[in-house]
């Protein structure tokens, strides 16, 4: 598995957890507006990260979109 795909999965899984919580709220779990706002911020962050990584894959200088140039290299 590539580092890029692994990073997307590691970002997407928490987003999936958020989606499950959202589904539970539709089934009767009560959540206040602050929690909903946090959920929206979380999903927005995951989307931003994914798009920024895609842009960086095409144009490495765009790494500044994530605060520093160069994607991380994960060791074994």
C-alpha positions as a LaTeX table, in Angstrom:
\begin{tabular}{lrrr}
\hline
Residue & $x$ (\AA) & $y$ (\AA) & $z$ (\AA) \\
\hline
Unk1 & 0.00 & 0.00 & 0.00 \\
Unk2 & 1.39 & 3.40 & $-0.92$ \\
Unk3 & 2.08 & 6.04 & 1.72 \\
Unk4 & $-0.42$ & 8.34 & $-0.01$ \\
Unk5 & $-3.23$ & 5.78 & 0.15 \\
Unk6 & $-2.35$ & 4.92 & 3.74 \\
Unk7 & $-2.52$ & 8.61 & 4.73 \\
Unk8 & $-5.93$ & 9.02 & 3.10 \\
Unk9 & $-7.24$ & 5.91 & 4.87 \\
Unk10 & $-5.86$ & 7.13 & 8.19 \\
Unk11 & $-7.68$ & 10.41 & 7.65 \\
Unk12 & $-10.86$ & 8.87 & 6.28 \\
Unk13 & $-11.44$ & 6.34 & 9.07 \\
Unk14 & $-12.02$ & 9.04 & 11.69 \\
Unk15 & $-14.37$ & 10.72 & 9.21 \\
Unk16 & $-16.26$ & 7.44 & 8.92 \\
Unk17 & $-16.53$ & 7.35 & 12.70 \\
Unk18 & $-18.07$ & 10.82 & 12.50 \\
Unk19 & $-20.53$ & 9.63 & 9.87 \\
Unk20 & $-21.57$ & 6.76 & 12.14 \\
Unk21 & $-22.19$ & 9.22 & 14.97 \\
Unk22 & $-24.24$ & 11.36 & 12.57 \\
Unk23 & $-26.27$ & 8.29 & 11.62 \\
Unk24 & $-26.84$ & 7.52 & 15.29 \\
Unk25 & $-28.13$ & 11.05 & 15.85 \\
Unk26 & $-30.72$ & 10.47 & 13.16 \\
Unk27 & $-31.75$ & 7.38 & 15.08 \\
Unk28 & $-32.35$ & 9.31 & 18.30 \\
Unk29 & $-28.94$ & 10.00 & 19.86 \\
Unk30 & $-29.13$ & 13.62 & 20.98 \\
Unk31 & $-26.26$ & 15.91 & 20.02 \\
Unk32 & $-26.04$ & 19.65 & 20.69 \\
Unk33 & $-25.21$ & 22.29 & 18.06 \\
Unk34 & $-21.62$ & 22.58 & 19.24 \\
Unk35 & $-21.02$ & 18.91 & 18.56 \\
Unk36 & $-22.56$ & 19.24 & 15.10 \\
Unk37 & $-20.26$ & 22.18 & 14.39 \\
Unk38 & $-17.26$ & 20.11 & 15.46 \\
Unk39 & $-18.37$ & 17.31 & 13.15 \\
Unk40 & $-18.64$ & 19.69 & 10.20 \\
Unk41 & $-15.19$ & 21.07 & 11.00 \\
Unk42 & $-13.78$ & 17.55 & 11.14 \\
Unk43 & $-15.22$ & 16.52 & 7.79 \\
Unk44 & $-14.07$ & 19.79 & 6.23 \\
Unk45 & $-10.56$ & 19.18 & 7.56 \\
Unk46 & $-10.45$ & 15.69 & 6.06 \\
Unk47 & $-11.63$ & 17.02 & 2.70 \\
Unk48 & $-9.06$ & 19.82 & 2.75 \\
Unk49 & $-6.28$ & 17.37 & 3.62 \\
Unk50 & $-7.26$ & 14.99 & 0.83 \\
Unk51 & $-7.43$ & 17.73 & $-1.80$ \\
Unk52 & $-4.15$ & 19.25 & $-0.61$ \\
Unk53 & $-2.41$ & 15.85 & $-0.82$ \\
Unk54 & $-3.75$ & 15.35 & $-4.37$ \\
Unk55 & $-2.53$ & 18.79 & $-5.42$ \\
Unk56 & 0.84 & 18.11 & $-3.77$ \\
Unk57 & 1.16 & 14.84 & $-5.69$ \\
Unk58 & 0.85 & 16.80 & $-8.95$ \\
Unk59 & 2.79 & 19.88 & $-7.85$ \\
Unk60 & 5.22 & 19.20 & $-4.96$ \\
Unk61 & 5.68 & 22.92 & $-4.25$ \\
Unk62 & 2.04 & 22.98 & $-3.10$ \\
Unk63 & 3.12 & 21.24 & 0.11 \\
Unk64 & 2.82 & 24.61 & 1.81 \\
Unk65 & $-0.95$ & 23.99 & 1.75 \\
Unk66 & $-0.28$ & 21.56 & 4.59 \\
Unk67 & 2.19 & 23.78 & 6.40 \\
Unk68 & 5.44 & 22.30 & 5.08 \\
Unk69 & 6.67 & 21.06 & 1.72 \\
Unk70 & 7.27 & 17.35 & 1.21 \\
Unk71 & 4.99 & 14.47 & 2.07 \\
Unk72 & 6.01 & 12.38 & 5.09 \\
Unk73 & 7.91 & 9.15 & 4.59 \\
Unk74 & 6.76 & 6.40 & 6.89 \\
Unk75 & 9.36 & 3.93 & 8.17 \\
Unk76 & 8.86 & 0.22 & 8.74 \\
\hline
\end{tabular}
